[in-house]
Amino acid sequence: RLVLAASNPGGELPGMPPPDAGVRRIMAGPAVTADDMVYLFFPDNDAGRAAGHAYLARVGTRLATGRPELSDAAAAGQAAAIASSGAVPFERLRENLARIEKPVLHATGMRDVMIPALASFVAVQNLPSASLVVYGDAGHAFLFQHAKDFATQVTNFLGEHTP
């Protein structure tokens, strides 16, 4: 079984919108602000911004005591993976997805500025045994906005597919 959250299958996806200019600006900047984090992970509307700032306030107290270290090598590896994700031709991507025979739960936020929901739709269309959950009012951080519902979705999915 495989659970994917806010995931891009990689490769050249037909119809994919161009990368969001705000995301590129934030990623290229020297530091990420709270407003940047909210933009990246929550919908760019009043409700999304309120949910994002409320989330940051909740986790901020926990993070004040220390954060996990992120090495330069790990950051560079993530950047390289993102940069190379468009290198796979679509036909190869479809073949790769078709070989995944295990059940897949793919979840996404409809208002994700980093990985458009279209990526999830394309992936699910090419997976032999997949379910798609879309949170219409959420962005990349849908699993924080809808934590209980997403946990229920995952629990149900895993329960249905227990050997």
Residue frames as qw, qx, qy, qz and C-alpha x, y, z in Angstrom:
[[0.000, 0.889, 0.458, 0.000, 0.00, 0.00, 0.00],
 [0.428, 0.091, 0.028, 0.899, 1.11, 3.51, -0.72],
 [0.056, -0.884, -0.420, 0.196, -0.20, 6.83, 0.62],
 [0.442, 0.223, 0.153, 0.855, 0.84, 9.97, -1.25],
 [0.111, -0.850, -0.402, 0.322, 0.14, 13.45, 0.08],
 [0.136, 0.941, -0.100, -0.293, 0.65, 16.57, -2.08],
 [0.617, -0.293, 0.611, 0.399, 2.81, 14.58, -4.46],
 [0.492, 0.684, -0.282, -0.458, 3.96, 15.04, -8.03],
 [0.956, 0.063, 0.277, 0.068, 4.60, 11.89, -10.06],
 [0.371, -0.518, 0.481, 0.602, 7.38, 13.74, -11.89],
 [0.447, 0.237, 0.711, 0.488, 7.90, 13.94, -15.57],
 [0.095, 0.013, -0.300, -0.949, 6.31, 16.04, -18.27],
 [0.209, 0.460, 0.801, -0.320, 2.63, 16.39, -17.43],
 [0.100, 0.404, 0.544, 0.728, 0.39, 17.56, -20.27],
 [0.259, -0.754, -0.419, -0.435, -1.64, 20.64, -19.39],
 [0.585, -0.485, -0.368, 0.536, 0.40, 21.46, -16.30],
 [0.050, 0.990, 0.096, 0.093, 0.35, 25.19, -15.55],
 [0.492, 0.576, -0.377, 0.533, 3.66, 27.03, -15.47],
 [0.536, -0.247, -0.575, 0.566, 5.42, 27.16, -12.09],
 [0.224, -0.908, -0.353, -0.006, 3.93, 29.74, -9.74],
 [0.361, 0.682, -0.187, 0.607, 5.95, 32.98, -9.76],
 [0.477, -0.744, 0.215, -0.415, 5.42, 33.47, -6.01],
 [0.955, -0.259, 0.111, 0.093, 6.86, 30.04, -5.26],
 [0.753, 0.391, -0.056, 0.527, 9.94, 30.74, -7.38],
 [0.020, 0.791, -0.180, 0.584, 10.43, 34.12, -5.68],
 [0.699, -0.633, 0.210, -0.258, 10.21, 32.59, -2.20],
 [0.970, -0.062, 0.089, 0.218, 12.50, 29.67, -3.04],
 [0.626, 0.508, -0.072, 0.588, 15.13, 32.03, -4.48],
 [0.211, -0.878, 0.087, -0.420, 15.03, 34.38, -1.50],
 [0.277, 0.466, -0.691, 0.479, 17.55, 34.45, 1.33],
 [0.104, 0.017, 0.803, -0.587, 15.01, 33.75, 4.09],
 [0.297, -0.417, -0.748, -0.422, 11.45, 32.48, 4.37],
 [0.227, -0.201, 0.352, -0.886, 9.00, 34.55, 6.41],
 [0.332, 0.249, 0.809, -0.416, 5.79, 33.41, 8.09],
 [0.544, 0.570, 0.083, -0.610, 3.83, 35.05, 5.26],
 [0.346, 0.474, -0.725, -0.360, 5.94, 33.09, 2.76],
 [0.082, -0.039, 0.985, -0.149, 5.20, 29.82, 4.56],
 [0.455, 0.431, 0.557, -0.545, 1.49, 30.60, 4.56],
 [0.499, 0.590, -0.271, -0.574, 1.61, 31.40, 0.83],
 [0.223, 0.374, -0.876, -0.208, 3.41, 28.14, 0.05],
 [0.055, -0.038, -0.984, 0.165, 1.22, 25.84, 2.11],
 [0.202, 0.524, 0.692, -0.453, -2.24, 27.40, 2.43],
 [0.341, 0.673, 0.548, 0.362, -4.71, 28.91, -0.06],
 [0.252, 0.004, -0.001, 0.968, -4.09, 32.53, -0.99],
 [0.294, -0.614, -0.417, -0.602, -7.40, 33.82, 0.34],
 [0.331, -0.607, 0.308, -0.654, -8.61, 35.18, 3.69],
 [0.913, -0.306, 0.073, -0.261, -9.65, 31.77, 5.05],
 [0.902, 0.217, -0.223, 0.299, -6.43, 30.11, 3.89],
 [0.278, 0.580, -0.381, 0.664, -4.21, 32.83, 5.33],
 [0.559, -0.555, 0.261, -0.558, -6.09, 32.67, 8.66],
 [0.989, -0.134, -0.019, -0.059, -5.70, 28.87, 8.76],
 [0.738, 0.406, -0.290, 0.454, -2.00, 29.19, 7.91],
 [0.023, 0.608, -0.400, 0.685, -1.22, 31.73, 10.59],
 [0.770, -0.438, 0.181, -0.427, -3.23, 29.73, 13.15],
 [0.977, 0.065, -0.152, 0.135, -1.22, 26.64, 12.24],
 [0.511, 0.504, -0.362, 0.595, 2.08, 28.51, 12.56],
 [0.342, -0.617, 0.322, -0.632, 1.01, 29.83, 15.97],
 [0.931, -0.280, 0.059, -0.226, 0.23, 26.27, 17.14],
 [0.933, 0.117, -0.116, 0.321, 3.50, 24.76, 15.98],
 [0.250, 0.775, -0.260, 0.520, 5.56, 27.84, 16.77],
 [0.556, -0.681, 0.343, -0.332, 5.56, 27.09, 20.48],
 [0.965, -0.118, 0.215, 0.094, 6.85, 23.58, 19.83],
 [0.742, 0.512, -0.027, 0.433, 9.49, 24.78, 17.38],
 [0.101, -0.916, 0.221, -0.321, 10.75, 27.47, 19.79],
 [0.731, -0.561, 0.388, -0.011, 12.52, 24.76, 21.80],
 [0.315, -0.430, 0.742, 0.407, 14.48, 23.55, 18.79],
 [0.743, 0.497, -0.092, -0.439, 14.05, 22.48, 15.22],
 [0.909, 0.023, 0.345, 0.234, 15.30, 19.43, 13.40],
 [0.195, -0.626, 0.446, 0.608, 18.52, 20.21, 11.61],
 [0.780, 0.589, 0.210, -0.040, 18.48, 20.26, 7.83],
 [0.599, -0.359, 0.396, 0.596, 21.89, 19.67, 6.33],
 [0.222, 0.635, -0.327, -0.664, 23.07, 21.52, 3.26],
 [0.013, -0.155, 0.921, 0.357, 23.35, 18.16, 1.50],
 [0.209, 0.451, 0.850, -0.173, 19.71, 17.30, 2.26],
 [0.256, 0.745, 0.189, -0.587, 18.54, 20.72, 1.04],
 [0.131, 0.528, -0.599, -0.587, 20.62, 20.39, -2.13],
 [0.123, 0.059, 0.976, 0.167, 19.25, 16.88, -2.72],
 [0.278, 0.619, 0.651, -0.341, 15.65, 18.10, -2.42],
 [0.226, 0.739, -0.127, -0.621, 16.36, 21.00, -4.79],
 [0.027, 0.348, -0.812, -0.468, 17.95, 18.62, -7.31],
 [0.214, 0.293, 0.932, -0.024, 14.99, 16.23, -7.10],
 [0.296, 0.734, 0.389, -0.472, 12.57, 19.08, -7.74],
 [0.150, 0.679, -0.392, -0.603, 14.64, 20.40, -10.63],
 [0.015, 0.230, -0.901, -0.368, 14.86, 16.99, -12.31],
 [0.456, 0.282, 0.750, -0.387, 11.19, 16.09, -11.88],
 [0.585, 0.645, 0.077, -0.487, 10.30, 17.32, -15.36],
 [0.021, 0.568, -0.733, -0.373, 12.99, 15.29, -17.08],
 [0.371, 0.078, 0.925, 0.030, 10.92, 12.11, -17.56],
 [0.268, -0.017, -0.538, -0.799, 8.92, 12.01, -20.83],
 [0.640, -0.085, 0.222, -0.731, 5.18, 11.52, -20.27],
 [0.857, 0.125, -0.418, -0.275, 5.04, 8.08, -21.93],
 [0.489, 0.221, -0.739, 0.408, 7.81, 6.83, -19.63],
 [0.248, -0.196, 0.501, -0.805, 6.01, 8.34, -16.64],
 [0.794, -0.017, -0.065, -0.605, 2.80, 6.50, -17.61],
 [0.786, 0.171, -0.594, 0.017, 4.71, 3.23, -17.93],
 [0.227, 0.251, -0.705, 0.623, 6.35, 3.74, -14.53],
 [0.472, -0.138, 0.353, -0.796, 3.02, 4.46, -12.84],
 [0.835, 0.066, -0.294, -0.460, 1.34, 1.47, -14.52],
 [0.611, 0.207, -0.734, 0.212, 3.90, -0.84, -12.91],
 [0.148, -0.217, 0.632, -0.729, 2.79, 0.13, -9.39],
 [0.467, -0.234, -0.785, -0.333, 0.39, -2.70, -8.63],
 [0.238, -0.299, -0.730, 0.566, -0.23, -1.96, -4.96],
 [0.072, -0.845, -0.516, -0.122, -3.27, 0.08, -3.89],
 [0.347, 0.110, -0.100, 0.926, -2.51, 3.81, -3.76],
 [0.104, -0.863, -0.464, 0.170, -4.28, 6.58, -1.87],
 [0.399, 0.230, 0.118, 0.880, -3.37, 9.90, -3.47],
 [0.152, -0.838, -0.472, 0.226, -4.47, 13.08, -1.68],
 [0.384, 0.217, 0.134, 0.887, -4.06, 16.72, -2.66],
 [0.034, 0.652, 0.368, -0.662, -5.23, 20.24, -2.02],
 [0.493, 0.700, 0.469, 0.218, -7.02, 21.86, -4.95],
 [0.094, 0.989, -0.017, 0.111, -5.33, 25.22, -4.24],
 [0.778, -0.396, 0.212, 0.439, -1.73, 23.96, -4.00],
 [0.291, 0.923, -0.180, -0.178, 0.65, 26.53, -5.53],
 [0.256, -0.613, 0.722, 0.195, 3.67, 24.22, -5.36],
 [0.127, -0.019, 0.952, 0.277, 2.20, 21.05, -6.87],
 [0.506, 0.060, -0.153, -0.847, -0.98, 21.74, -8.84],
 [0.703, 0.016, 0.579, -0.413, -3.81, 19.27, -8.26],
 [0.753, 0.512, -0.253, -0.326, -3.57, 18.26, -11.91],
 [0.204, 0.510, -0.831, 0.084, -0.46, 16.24, -11.00],
 [0.413, -0.070, 0.810, -0.411, -2.57, 14.07, -8.70],
 [0.754, 0.408, 0.195, -0.476, -5.28, 13.60, -11.32],
 [0.571, 0.592, -0.538, -0.183, -2.70, 12.51, -13.91],
 [0.029, -0.381, 0.897, -0.224, -1.06, 10.10, -11.46],
 [0.558, 0.087, 0.681, -0.467, -4.33, 8.46, -10.44],
 [0.741, 0.500, -0.061, -0.444, -5.43, 8.09, -14.06],
 [0.590, 0.549, -0.591, -0.046, -2.31, 6.05, -14.73],
 [0.174, -0.333, 0.854, -0.361, -2.18, 3.93, -11.58],
 [0.395, -0.120, -0.852, -0.321, -3.92, 0.54, -11.84],
 [0.498, -0.563, -0.658, 0.049, -5.41, 0.68, -8.32],
 [0.258, 0.049, -0.264, 0.928, -5.71, 4.20, -6.97],
 [0.145, -0.813, -0.562, 0.037, -8.09, 6.44, -5.06],
 [0.278, 0.355, -0.023, 0.892, -7.97, 10.21, -5.08],
 [0.274, -0.765, -0.503, 0.295, -8.98, 12.54, -2.25],
 [0.289, 0.435, 0.107, 0.846, -9.11, 16.25, -3.08],
 [0.231, -0.642, -0.482, 0.550, -9.57, 18.97, -0.48],
 [0.319, 0.728, 0.410, 0.448, -11.14, 21.84, -2.42],
 [0.174, -0.966, -0.048, -0.187, -10.44, 24.57, 0.12],
 [0.706, -0.608, 0.254, 0.260, -6.86, 23.59, 0.87],
 [0.373, 0.811, -0.443, -0.082, -3.34, 23.99, -0.44],
 [0.553, 0.408, -0.708, 0.162, -0.14, 22.00, -0.04],
 [0.011, -0.208, 0.776, -0.595, -0.76, 21.70, 3.71],
 [0.656, -0.252, -0.363, -0.612, -4.21, 20.11, 3.37],
 [0.705, -0.167, -0.672, 0.154, -3.15, 17.43, 5.84],
 [0.221, -0.084, -0.512, 0.826, -2.77, 20.13, 8.51],
 [0.366, -0.085, -0.066, -0.924, -5.98, 21.94, 7.56],
 [0.832, -0.090, -0.194, -0.511, -7.94, 18.69, 7.52],
 [0.026, 0.460, -0.860, 0.219, -5.85, 16.54, 9.85],
 [0.549, -0.004, 0.716, -0.432, -8.69, 14.48, 11.34],
 [0.794, 0.463, 0.097, -0.383, -10.38, 13.84, 8.00],
 [0.505, 0.622, -0.593, -0.081, -7.11, 12.93, 6.30],
 [0.169, -0.353, 0.875, -0.285, -6.17, 10.60, 9.18],
 [0.706, 0.187, 0.527, -0.435, -9.58, 8.93, 8.81],
 [0.720, 0.591, -0.217, -0.292, -9.05, 8.59, 5.05],
 [0.274, 0.563, -0.776, 0.074, -5.65, 6.96, 5.59],
 [0.393, -0.179, 0.810, -0.398, -6.93, 4.68, 8.36],
 [0.780, 0.338, 0.311, -0.426, -9.86, 3.54, 6.22],
 [0.620, 0.636, -0.419, -0.190, -7.63, 3.00, 3.19],
 [0.092, 0.472, -0.858, 0.179, -5.12, 0.94, 5.15],
 [0.539, -0.027, 0.704, -0.461, -7.93, -1.05, 6.78],
 [0.792, 0.445, 0.068, -0.413, -9.52, -1.86, 3.45],
 [0.684, 0.587, -0.432, -0.008, -6.26, -3.14, 2.05],
 [0.390, -0.568, 0.694, -0.209, -4.95, -5.17, 4.97],
 [0.476, 0.247, -0.809, -0.240, -3.87, -8.64, 3.86]]
